Amino acid sequence: MTALEMDPLGVVTHYALAKLNEIITTLATGSSGVTVASVFYVGKDGVLVDQWKALLRILTKGGKGDAYAQKVASMSLAKILIASCPSKRTTESKGRPISYASAVEPLEALTAWIVAQIKNAGRLVGFCIPSLTVLMDALESRLIFVKLGGIKYVSRQLRSGSKGSSESNKKFGQGSVQQLYELVFCMWILTYELSSSQLVRAEFAKDGMAVQALTDLVSLAPREKVVRVALSSLVNLATCTADEDPAPAGTTRLDGKHFLGEMIACGLMKAVALLKDRQFTDPDIVEDVASIHKLLQENYKEMSRWEVYKNEVESGHLQWGSVHTEAFFKENARMIEGPDGDFRLLKVLIALLSSKDEEVTAIACYDVGEFVRHYPNGRAIAKRLGAKDLVMPLIEHENPELQRHALQCVSKIMVNNWEYVK
């Protein structure tokens, strides 16, 4: 590293890293009879050589913020490390010892660095995606990525890159669409581990964020290739099972039925209905649209209106419809107290009063107000849980529709006979 530190402009570092990556890429083909494993795993036990540490230092300490150096160093390191993964062993390398144990720690360190870049959503996200794609090529590194919370952070990054169709199309150029595609491609690969891993299913189910991100991409349809991979991921989620690696006793069963409920709550049915009317050149998209549409319709028919409402609130993606009406709350207000009487769903609804999405906030105002009207002592319960304090500032909101629903909600909380002031 002394030579690299004497390279303030990064010229030598860039050249050395580029040549190293070129060599590793050639070795990975195995065309010369020499492989990544035979060069970087030595001795009778096939232990990883110490030289990998120089690459990790560029990521964590060196590079002086040099994004190119970090991108190539992480890619090179990823290719070196996954060569040790048992799932990547080729027929030729099986007879030669390769110590996966010697590569686990650096593999975890590299994956943690990638996850941190995606979590921070900074300028290095695009530079770490190529190395993330390399890691998706081995089962072991995929599971390490999942354990470190990678699915949640990728989902968040996908949502931030796909919000607001017209605005996004102006803001995001071809490079960003490609970035969305590569991230959703990684998610798609991970969906193939759903049926065999309870951990993967649990991470995809966390906060409903993954399904929401994929639904946003399908709704936005930035490019056909993005829609294709997002739809395929949703099909895998909708058809996964929990039989091979079931959840621990007493926990929620996570399978295709669960994810279909999330998809319905996120408004995927409407998005898919619109896609059915579009002309796609890719036959895979047409097939997946038909498949997910059928699965959604069948699951929707099996769900009660209460289940539809519960899933929608839990997803945080409220949309005006038949479950946000006076008739619905007359029939279902008592269900909101929950089986344990803890009003968990009402607490989620009250939290949505602070949503950044103005339509979601307006619907939450309406629902809280209707709960107050139709549940015995609902006014006192809503006040105790802080609904009034959150709604009051919304009365002066610049959005007139939100302002109107906030005013009505406060009136319902404050006035005994709401019908007289309607």
N, C-alpha and C positions, 0 to 999 in steps of 0.2 A: 504493500500500500504506500510505501515511501515514494515510489516513482509516481504514483497516481496523485499524491498530495503535492508533488512538484509540478503538477500540470494544471495551473490555474484556469486555463481556457477550456480544458476538458478535451483537447484534441486527441491526445494519446489515449485517454480513457475511452473515448467514443470508438476509436479505431480498434483498440484491444477488445472491447466488449462486442463490437460488430463481428470481428473475426472469430471470437470464441463462440458466439451464437451460430455463426455459419458452420463452424466445425461440428458443434453439437447437433445441429440439424442434419448434417450429412451422416454423422454417426448413428443418429436415430433411425435412418433408413436401413442400416445394416448391410448396405450394398458392397462395402469394402471388406466385409468379414470382421471388421472391428466395430464394436458397439459402444454406446454410452456406458453400459454396465462394465465392460471390460477395461475401459479407460479410467472411470471414476470410482470403481469399487475394487479394491486391491487385497492381496494376501489370500491365504487359504480360506479365510472366513468371508471374503468379499466385503470388507468394511469401507465405508465412504471415506474418500481422501479429505484431508483437512482444508484443501484449497477452496472449498465451497464457502468458507467463512469470509473470504474477501468479497464475494458477491453479496452476502448478507449485510456486510458493513456498508456497502454502497447504498443499500436500502434504508438502513436504520441510522447511520451516522455520516457516511460519505456522500459523494455526489453533490454536496453543497447545494441541494435543491435542484440538481440537474435531472429534469424529468426524463430525458432520453436515456441517460445512464441508468436510472432506476427501472425504466421500462425494460431495457435489454437485459439488465442484470437479473431482474425477477423472472423474465422468460427463460433465460439460460438456466437459472437455478431450478425452476419448475421442471424443465426437461431432464435435468440431472437426477432430481429427487424421485420423480415418478417411475424412473427406470428400476427402482428398488421394490416397487409395490408388487406384491404377489399376484394381483389381478392382471398385471402387465407382463408377466413372464412369458416369453416366447418359447417355442419348442427348442430353439437353439440354446437359449440361456438357462433352461431348466436344469441342465446337468452341471452348471457352474454355480457355486455358492454366491449369493448376493444377500448381504445383511440388511434387511428392511429395518431392523431395530436401530442400526446406526444412522438411518435417515429420518426416523420418526420426528426427532426433536427439531431438526432444521425444517422439515416439512410443515410442522405445526407453526414454527416461527414465520415462515414465508406466508402461510395461509392467514395467520393472524395479521400480518402486515397488509395483505390484500383486503381483508375484511375491514381493517381500520380505515383504509383509503375510501372504501365504498361507504362506510358509516359516516365519515367526515364530509363526504360529497364534495370534496375539493377538486382542484385541477388535476390531481393524479388519478382520478377514477378512470378516465379514458386510457391512461398509460398502463394501468394494472389489469385491464380486461384481457389482453392477450395471454398473460400468465395465468389468469383465472381459467381461461378456456383450456389451457394445457392441463391444469389440475383436474378439470372435469373428465379427463381421459382415463382416470384410474378410480376405482371404487373407494380405495382407502382415503385418497385426498378429497373425494366428494363428501365422504362422511365426516372428515375433519372440518371441512367448510361448514357443513350443516350444524355440527356441534358448537361451532363458534358463532352461531347466529347469522350466518351468511344469507340465508333465505330472506329473513326480515329486512336486512339492509339493501339487498338487491331489489326487493319489492318496493321499498321506499324510494330508491333511485329511479325505478321504472315509473312510479307514480309522478315523481317530480318532473320527469322528462316527457310525460304524456298528458299533463293536465291542460285543459283548455284548447280544443282543437284548432281554432282559427289563430289563436295567439301562438300556439306551439309551432304551427306551420311556418309562421313568420320568424319565430325565434330560433327554431332548430333547423339547421341546414342538413346537408347530406351526411356530414360527419356524425352529427348527433343521432340521426336515424339509424346509421350503422351501429352506433354505440347501443341504442335501444335493442337493436336486433341481436347483437352479441350477448347482451345481458339476458334477454328473454330466451336465447338459445341455451345458455347455461341453466336457466330455470327448467327448460324443457328436458334437458338431460337428467336433472335431479328428479323429475316426476317419474322416471323409470325405476326409482328406488322406493316408491310409495308403498307398494304392496308387501315388500320384503322388510320394511323398516318402520316401526312405530315412531321412532324419533323423527324421521323425515316427515311422516304424516302430521305429527304434532307441530313441527316447525312451519309447515305449510298452512296449518289451521290457526296459528298464533295471530290473534287480533284480526283475522280475516283479511290481512293486508295483501297476501299473495294473490288470492282470488280477485280482490278488488283491482290490483295492479294489472292483472291479465285481462280483466273485463274492460278496464280503461283503454288498454291497447286495442282490443277488438272494436270498441266503440269509436275510437279515434281513427283507426285504420291508417296510420301514417304511411305505410308502404305494404304492398301485398305480402312480401316475405315476412314482415313483422306479424301480420295478421295470421299467416299460416302457422308460425311456430307458437304464437299465443293460443290459438285455437287448439292445436295439437296438445299443448300442455293442459288446457282445460278438459279435453276429452280424457286424458290420462288421470286427472284428478277425479273426474266424474265416474270413472270405471274402476278405480282402485278398490282393493279389498283389505280387510283387517284380519284375515284368517291365518296367514303365514307367521306374522309377528303381532299377536293381539296386544291391546293396551292392558295395563295393570288392572286388576279387579277394582271396581268402584269408580273408575274413570270413564269419561265419555268415549263411546265407540266412534272412532274416526275412520270413515270409509267414503266411498263414492256418494252415498246418500247424504252424508253430512256436507260434503263439498258442493253438491247440487243445491242444497238449501242455501248455502252461502252465495252461490251464483245467482239464484233467484232474488235473494235480498239485494244483491249488487246491481240488479237491473239487466242481467245478461240476456234475459228472454227478449227484451225490446231490441237490444243490439243485434242479436242473432236474427230476429225477424227482419230487420233492415238489411242484413247481409244476404238473406235469401233472395232479395230482389236485385242484388248486384251481379254483374257479370264478371266472373273471375277466370283468368287464363289457366290457373293452377287447379287441376282436378282434385288435388288433396284438400284444398280449401272447401270446395263444393261438398266433398264427402264428409269432412269434419263439421261443416255447418249443419248438414242434414242429421248427422249423428248426435251432436250436442242439442239440437232443437228437439229431437225426439226424446232424448233423456230428460231434458228440462220439462217438457210437456207432461210426460208420464209422472215425474216426481211432483210437479205442481198439483196434479189431480189428486194425488195421495195426501197432500198437505192440507190441514185445516186452515181457515183464515187466520186463526190465532198463531199457528206455527209460522205462517208467512210473515205476520207482523213481528213476532218475536225475533225471527232471523234477521229481519230488516233493521230492527232497532239495534240488535247486537252487532250487526255489520257497520252501523253508523252511517249507512247510505240510504237516508230516508227519501222517498219519492211520493208525490201526491198520488193517491189511488183509493180503492175501496176500503182499505184498512185505516184510513185517516178521515173517518166520517163519524157523525153523531150516532148513526145506527150501529156502527162497529163498537163504539165505546159503551153504548147502552147495554150491549150484549156481553162485552168482554172486560169491562173495567175491573171487575173483581179478580180476574186472572193476573192482573199486574202485581198483586201482592206477592205472587210466587208461592211455590210449594212449601217454602220454609218461612213465609211471612216476613221476608227481609226486604221486599220491594226492590230487589236488585235491578229489575228492568226499568223501574221508575228512576233509579239512580243513574242508569246509563242514559236515559232520556234527558234528565236534567243536565248531565254533563254535555250533551249535544247542544244545549243552549249556548255553549261557548264555541261551537263549531265555526271554522273559517268559511264554510260554505253557507251562504246566506239562505238558500232554499232549505237546507237541512235545519238551520236554526229556526226558520219560520214554521216548518212542520213540527219541530219539537215544541215550539210555543203552543201551537194548536193542540197537540196531543196532551201536553201537561194540563192545559185548560180543560179539555174534555174529561181527563181523569178526575180532576177536581170536581167537576159537575156531577159525575156519575158514580163516584166511589164514596161510600159513607165516611164522613170526616176527612175527605180528600184534601180539603183546604188546609187543615192543620198539618197533615202529613207532608204535603208539598212545601209548605212554609218551613217546617222543621228540617227538611232536606236541602233547603237553600234555593228553591226555585224562584221565589219572589225576588231575592237579591240579584239573581242573574238576569231576570227578565226586565226589571225596572230600567236599567240603562238602555235597553233595546228600544224603548218607547221613543227615544230621540235619534234612532238610527236613520241614516240618510236614505236607505232603501225603503220606499213607501209601503211595499207589501209586507216586509218584515216588521216595520213599525206598526202596521195595522194588527198583525197577529200578536205582537208583543202587548199592545194595548188591550186587546181582547182577553189575552191570557191573564194579565194583571187584574182586569175587571172580574174575571171568573174567580180568581183567588180572593179578592177583596169583598165582592158583593155576594150576599146570600142568595138572592133571587135573580140570577143572570137573565132569565127570560124577560124580565121587565125592562132591561136596558139594551136588549138586542136591537 
